[in-house]
Amino acid sequence: MLYILLFFVLAGCFLLGMTWMRIGLFNLSGSSLELWLRNATSTPVKSFIAGIFMTVVLQSSSAVTVIAVGLVSARILTFPQTIGIILGTNIGTTVTLEILSFDLSVIIIPLLSAGTVCLFFRSAKIRSTGFIFTGIGIIFASMNGFDWLSSPLTNIDHVRGLIENMEGNVFFSFMMGVLLTAVIQSGTVVTGIAMSFIGSGVFSLETGILIMMGSNIGTCSTALLASIGAGNEARLTAYAHLWLNIIGVLVFLPFIPNLADWSISLTGNPETQLAHASVIFNIICSLAVLPFARQFGQFIMKLHKKKP
């Protein structure tokens, strides 16, 4: 019971770290990024690049999608302008996973120390930097905690049974990714936990890939919630985000072993293998749709019975 409680505490700390990092990043650049986004979405390719850039800066595809929904709701952007942004967010969010795959445990204490000191300053910029440093420190500390906790967790009968059900069960592993992300509201956190468990040998890379794919769909819940009462076009933006990930998962499901083999050939580090798999999956899905962005937008409007 103690280890399960510690798991939820670590998950909460991971989520807290991501939240603090995003707060700091948004405070430093959020308003200027929104203004820039309004002027950088004239074509699908420009919107695509803007989506990648904003997601890398804010470290949250959900945050960027919610911003896009808000701008559409305010009639600053139109639904077709957000297609490229959505395609870009799925790629931009993989940067966080690549960073998490590195062993940066030696910088945890310096980051937490520097971040804590910065939080006591009155300057908004220095305080925001403090949020960023402290958030990153908490994230890496949580990852180390999951690495340590994975072994005692697998000795608990219920947890072992859950993991055994996930291994070889495509639907169960996938739904775990969807539901956990919908509850936690962060696909990065869920995939980060999966990376730690893969690194400790708790479950296979294929199971981790299924959880990662499920988290891609689960993270759409944030934009769907934000679109409630925001108008028809804003809802279309949220639907486009959802359908992009659903279609990508359905296309990739038969090729999960191939995706795993490709990732293994790129690196011998199990945690990095899942990060690479996420990059490959999202890049292929987004680039495959990008040339047909306008047609994809028309498909979404037709599917949800909205006139172009």
C-alpha positions in Angstrom: 0.0 0.0 0.0 2.9 2.3 0.9 4.5 1.8 -2.6 1.3 2.5 -4.4 0.8 5.7 -2.4 4.4 6.7 -3.3 3.6 6.0 -7.0 0.7 8.5 -6.9 2.9 11.0 -4.9 5.6 10.8 -7.6 3.0 11.1 -10.3 1.7 14.3 -8.6 5.2 15.6 -8.3 5.9 14.9 -12.0 2.7 16.8 -12.9 3.6 19.6 -10.5 7.0 19.9 -12.2 5.5 20.0 -15.7 3.0 22.7 -14.5 5.6 24.9 -12.9 7.8 24.6 -15.9 4.9 25.6 -18.2 3.9 28.5 -16.0 7.5 29.9 -16.1 7.8 29.4 -19.9 4.3 30.9 -20.5 5.0 33.9 -18.3 8.2 34.6 -20.2 6.8 34.3 -23.7 3.1 33.5 -23.6 1.5 36.8 -24.7 4.1 37.5 -27.4 3.7 33.9 -28.7 -0.1 34.4 -29.1 0.5 37.6 -31.0 3.1 35.9 -33.2 0.7 33.0 -33.8 -2.0 35.3 -35.2 0.5 36.5 -37.9 2.1 33.1 -38.7 -0.9 31.0 -39.8 -1.5 32.2 -43.4 -0.6 28.8 -44.9 -0.8 25.2 -43.5 3.1 25.0 -43.6 3.5 28.2 -41.7 0.9 27.0 -39.2 2.7 23.7 -38.9 6.0 25.4 -38.1 4.2 27.7 -35.6 2.7 24.7 -33.9 6.0 23.0 -33.5 7.7 26.2 -32.2 5.0 27.1 -29.7 4.8 23.5 -28.3 8.6 23.4 -27.9 8.5 26.7 -26.0 5.5 26.0 -23.8 6.3 22.2 -23.5 2.6 21.3 -23.8 0.6 20.3 -26.9 -2.6 20.6 -24.9 -1.7 24.2 -24.0 -1.1 25.2 -27.6 -4.3 23.5 -28.8 -6.3 25.2 -26.1 -4.8 28.5 -27.2 -5.8 27.7 -30.7 -9.3 26.9 -29.6 -9.5 30.2 -27.7 -8.3 32.2 -30.7 -10.8 30.5 -32.9 -13.5 31.1 -30.4 -12.5 34.8 -30.3 -12.6 34.8 -34.1 -9.0 35.8 -34.3 -8.2 32.6 -36.2 -10.4 30.4 -38.4 -10.7 26.6 -38.1 -8.6 25.9 -41.3 -5.7 28.0 -39.9 -5.5 25.7 -36.9 -5.0 22.4 -38.9 -1.3 23.1 -39.3 -0.9 24.1 -35.7 -2.4 20.8 -34.5 -0.1 18.9 -36.8 2.9 20.8 -35.4 1.9 20.3 -31.8 2.2 16.5 -32.0 5.8 16.9 -33.2 6.8 19.7 -30.8 5.7 17.7 -27.7 8.1 14.9 -28.5 11.0 17.2 -27.6 10.2 16.9 -23.9 10.3 13.1 -24.1 13.7 13.2 -25.8 15.0 15.5 -23.0 13.6 13.1 -20.3 15.4 10.2 -21.9 18.8 11.6 -20.8 20.2 10.8 -17.3 20.5 14.3 -15.9 20.2 13.3 -12.2 23.5 15.1 -11.4 21.8 18.5 -12.1 18.7 17.9 -10.0 20.0 19.6 -6.8 21.6 22.5 -8.6 18.3 23.1 -10.5 16.2 22.9 -7.4 18.6 25.2 -5.5 18.8 27.8 -8.2 15.1 27.7 -8.9 14.2 28.1 -5.2 16.5 31.1 -4.9 15.0 32.7 -8.0 11.4 32.3 -6.6 12.3 34.8 -3.8 13.0 37.6 -6.2 10.4 40.3 -7.0 11.3 40.4 -10.7 8.7 38.6 -12.8 11.3 37.3 -15.2 13.6 35.9 -12.5 10.6 34.3 -10.7 9.5 32.8 -14.0 13.0 31.4 -14.5 12.7 30.0 -11.0 9.5 28.2 -11.9 11.3 26.7 -14.9 14.4 25.5 -13.0 12.4 24.2 -10.1 9.9 22.4 -12.4 12.6 20.7 -14.4 14.4 19.6 -11.2 11.1 18.1 -9.8 10.5 16.3 -13.1 13.9 14.6 -13.1 13.7 13.8 -9.4 10.3 12.2 -10.1 11.8 10.1 -12.9 14.5 8.9 -10.6 11.8 8.0 -8.1 9.9 5.9 -10.6 13.1 4.1 -11.5 13.6 3.2 -7.9 10.0 2.4 -7.2 9.4 0.1 -10.2 11.1 -2.9 -8.6 9.1 -3.0 -5.3 5.9 -2.2 -7.2 6.2 -5.3 -9.3 6.4 -7.4 -6.1 2.8 -6.4 -5.3 0.3 -9.0 -6.6 -2.3 -6.6 -8.0 0.3 -4.5 -9.8 2.0 -7.6 -11.2 -1.3 -8.8 -12.4 -2.0 -5.4 -14.0 1.4 -5.5 -15.8 0.8 -9.1 -16.9 -2.5 -8.1 -18.4 -0.9 -5.2 -20.3 1.8 -7.4 -21.8 0.5 -8.8 -25.0 -2.9 -7.2 -24.7 -3.1 -4.4 -27.2 -6.5 -3.0 -26.2 -5.7 -3.0 -22.4 -2.3 -1.3 -22.8 -3.8 1.3 -25.2 -6.8 2.1 -23.0 -4.5 2.5 -20.0 -2.7 5.2 -21.9 -5.9 6.9 -22.9 -7.5 6.8 -19.4 -4.4 7.8 -17.4 -3.8 10.7 -19.7 -7.4 11.8 -19.6 -7.3 11.8 -15.8 -3.8 13.3 -15.3 -4.3 15.7 -18.3 -0.7 15.2 -19.5 0.5 12.7 -22.1 4.1 13.6 -21.4 3.7 12.6 -17.7 2.1 9.2 -18.6 4.7 8.5 -21.3 7.5 9.6 -19.0 6.3 7.1 -16.4 6.2 4.4 -19.1 9.8 5.3 -20.0 10.9 4.8 -16.4 9.2 1.4 -16.2 10.7 0.2 -19.6 14.1 1.3 -18.4 13.7 -0.8 -15.3 12.6 -3.8 -17.3 9.0 -3.9 -15.9 7.4 -4.1 -19.3 8.4 -4.3 -23.0 8.9 -1.5 -25.5 5.8 -2.6 -27.5 3.6 -2.1 -24.4 5.2 1.3 -23.8 4.5 2.3 -27.4 0.8 1.3 -27.0 0.6 3.4 -23.8 2.3 6.3 -25.7 -0.3 6.0 -28.5 -3.1 5.9 -26.0 -1.7 9.0 -24.3 -1.8 10.9 -27.7 -5.6 10.4 -27.8 -6.1 10.9 -24.0 -4.4 14.3 -24.2 -7.1 15.5 -26.6 -9.6 15.6 -23.7 -8.1 19.0 -22.6 -9.0 20.7 -25.9 -12.4 19.0 -26.0 -13.2 20.4 -22.6 -11.9 23.8 -23.6 -14.1 23.8 -26.7 -17.4 23.4 -24.8 -19.5 26.5 -25.3 -16.7 28.1 -27.5 -18.6 27.9 -30.8 -18.7 25.6 -33.8 -15.3 26.4 -35.3 -13.6 26.1 -32.0 -15.1 22.6 -31.5 -13.9 21.7 -35.0 -10.4 22.5 -33.9 -10.7 20.1 -30.9 -12.3 17.4 -33.1 -9.4 17.7 -35.7 -6.9 17.1 -32.9 -8.8 14.1 -31.8 -9.3 12.6 -35.2 -5.7 13.2 -36.3 -4.5 11.0 -33.4 -7.2 8.3 -33.8 -6.4 7.9 -37.5 -2.7 7.8 -36.8 -3.1 5.1 -34.1 -5.3 3.0 -36.3 -2.8 3.1 -39.2 0.2 2.3 -37.0 -1.3 -0.5 -34.9 -0.3 -3.3 -37.3 3.3 -1.9 -37.5 4.1 -1.6 -33.7 6.7 -4.4 -33.9 8.3 -2.6 -36.8 8.3 0.7 -34.9 9.8 -1.0 -31.9 12.6 -2.6 -34.1 13.3 0.8 -35.7 13.6 2.5 -32.4 15.9 -0.3 -31.0 18.2 0.0 -34.0 18.7 3.7 -33.2 19.7 3.3 -29.5 20.4 0.7 -26.9 18.9 2.8 -24.1 15.3 1.4 -23.4 14.0 4.8 -22.2 15.3 6.6 -25.2 13.8 3.9 -27.5 10.3 4.9 -26.4 11.2 8.6 -26.9 12.4 7.8 -30.4 9.3 5.8 -31.1 7.1 8.8 -30.1 9.1 11.1 -32.4 8.9 8.6 -35.4 5.1 8.0 -34.9 4.2 11.7 -34.6 6.5 12.9 -37.4 5.1 10.3 -39.9 1.5 11.0 -38.9 1.8 14.8 -39.1 3.9 14.9 -42.3 1.5 12.4 -44.0 -1.5 14.7 -43.4 0.3 18.1 -43.9 0.1 18.1 -47.8 -3.7 17.4 -47.4 -4.3 19.8 -44.6 -7.2 21.6 -46.4 -8.8 18.3 -47.4 -8.4 17.1 -43.8 -10.2 20.2 -42.6 -13.0 19.6 -45.1 -13.3 16.0 -43.9 -13.6 17.2 -40.3 -16.3 19.7 -41.2 -18.2 17.1 -43.3 -17.9 14.5 -40.5 -19.3 16.9 -38.0 -21.8 18.4 -40.4 -20.4 21.9 -40.5 -20.6 23.8 -43.8 -17.2 24.9 -45.2 
